[in-house]
């Protein structure tokens, strides 16, 4: 490892995440420039640094580069007169030239910087100094002296946190106050994670290990993780105790009663809520309160218009005639369940519609909106059609040929880090909200929607109660149905079923009970069982080649491999690499990420929400090209026929998507689905249940292939986990009784 002193001469590339590539000018010989890479984007031009580096050779360009391992803002040069004169006359100190810098060093002789900081008034005695120059010199030295970045680097604290502090506050005094008083609260309000790194910062700046504040935020972190893993909205003190000691978050010598006593701080500061032996995070409790209150307010709104049923049915006939033309179906008619749903929409402020694939849910969305326009003399400015995922929103638009739809994140103007521009203090107004795929809608996002939108007179939630709930905690959709306080319509009749398609029949058979289920005789459902993983991979290759569309853009919805687990040979990670190996033989520039690499024409999935790019978690597209100009790599993506150009830094938000998890496919449908269950992974038998199998099956429209062994499939499809523990129904009943 080598060390160099110097400063940033020029950035070649820098990013918000911290990664950068730069030219570094050496202090001893400013004309000598080296190229450095690493987490260096926080380094300011003209600041003097000492960097520890590892040398490596870039064979593609036949040049030597240096990877930065450690960075220190240099202060040990202060007693070297020549170095100090160079430093004080640098562009870091505007108006202080070499002559004045020399006068400063000659005047103070030793410990120059500390003497200036201790008595800034003494600067005026220096030949060539004036009040403006003195202020510039003092203020810059003070800021450098009080910079916390050295401590962050020295103690290996997460630099992203420092960047966030620097962005939020204009001066170091405010940063110091936060770091030394309540960094936990700042981290919570700004969604800084993980807690282990937040805790390191707080402890580094003086928080005591067993203070009430630290214990309260530690327990908050434990409860938050427990709720995320379980899907419940609350837990209890014994489970918390078990996790604290089992994961060595507390010393066994600390009596637990002492910990309980310290949680009074968490209660007083509403970090946690304690109700009837149940313990909630601030968010999980307040979200249930918000949802129950907002929904009851909508439910109890007085109806301005009452319509005769025959009058409504006449309007529905007009819509049927319109749909004959739009859908090019000469004999189009709504079935009885759909008619009942349309009538219920007119007669209720809140309507829930649940049904499996092919039961006409998407068609109903178009019909509900059209009926709303006709009956209430409304237009597109009066209603909003939303979905949790981009693919679900696109499907509604494709089916209707006209309706404008949006993801909830886009609608609320997501700004990143779980923040939205549309909120309670900056609301938008609409009268009708229709949400598709509501079964995967979580408490957190739904409560943000209800807070951010005013004027809601009608709310329609459409989904499938048998599908997986949200990846967030809570059991929103099922809870609302089970509360029996909101009109619910059940769609059973299948419009997609034909003599050539048994997928809907098979899905319902699995849900109704697989013990007596025959696994043969289903058209376009293939069971291919084998105990040998290598043989299953060979079969996967054959089926993938058989069903994969020729056109790259058609493969996005044309075929999807689905697996519940990421590890092992039949896990998502290996399946992606395996499929890429035989499906994509593109040459050219490749970008490595972990054990995978990205190439031209790869199918990829975006794994976070990025409002600038208008890309959201779960969006799927493909790589059009990867190019390298000098040291800069650019990636051109295609998402839903939108060309998006990004730097290589964004690769952290992309994964290969030839195979993906069951959760990631929710809201999407594919012509051909290959479901892979790994019998060798113990998590498959303990984690995968009937609801997951049903959700995977119902992603397929034309062909379904199941690769596993028979015992594993039967066991998974027979097992149903208990519903999540929530108190939303309880609070709905309470709010209704006390309205």
Secondary structure, 3 states (H helix, E strand, C coil): CEEEEEEEEEEEEECCCCEEEEEEEECCCCCCEEEEEEECCCCCCCCCEEEEEEEEEECCCCEEEEEEEEEEECCCCCCCHHHHHHHHCCCCCCCCCHHHHHHHHHHHCCCHHHHHHHCHHHHHHCCCCCHHHHHHHHHHHHHHHCCCHHHHHHCCCCHHHHHHHHHHCCCHHHHHHHHHHCHHHHHHHCCCCCHHHHHHHHHHCCCCCCCHHHHHHHHHHHHHHHHHHHCCCCECHHHHHHHHHHCCCCCCCCCHHHHHHHCHHHHHCCCEEEECCEEEEHHHHHHHHHHHHHHHHHHCCCCCCCCCHHHHHHHHHHHHHHHHHHCCCCCCCCCHHHHHHHHHHHHCCEEEEEECCCCCHHHHHHHHHHHHHHHHCCCHHHEEEEECCHHHHHHHHHHHCCCCEEEHHHHCCEEECCEECCECCECEECCEEEEECHHHCCHHHHHHHHHHEECCCEEEEEECCCCCCCCCCCCHHHHHHHCCCCEEEEECCCCCCECCECHHHHHHHHHHCCCCCCCCCCCCEEEEECCCHHHHHHHHHHHHHHHCCCCCCCHHHHEEEEECCCCCCCCHHHHHHHHHHHHCCCCCCCEEECCEEECCCCEEEECCCECCCCECCCCEEEEEEEEEECCEEEEEEEECCEEEEEEHHHHHHEEECCEECHHHHCCCCEEEEEEECCCCCHHHHHHCCHHHHHHHHCCEEEEEEEEECHHHHHHHHHCCCCCCCCCHHHHHHHHHHCC
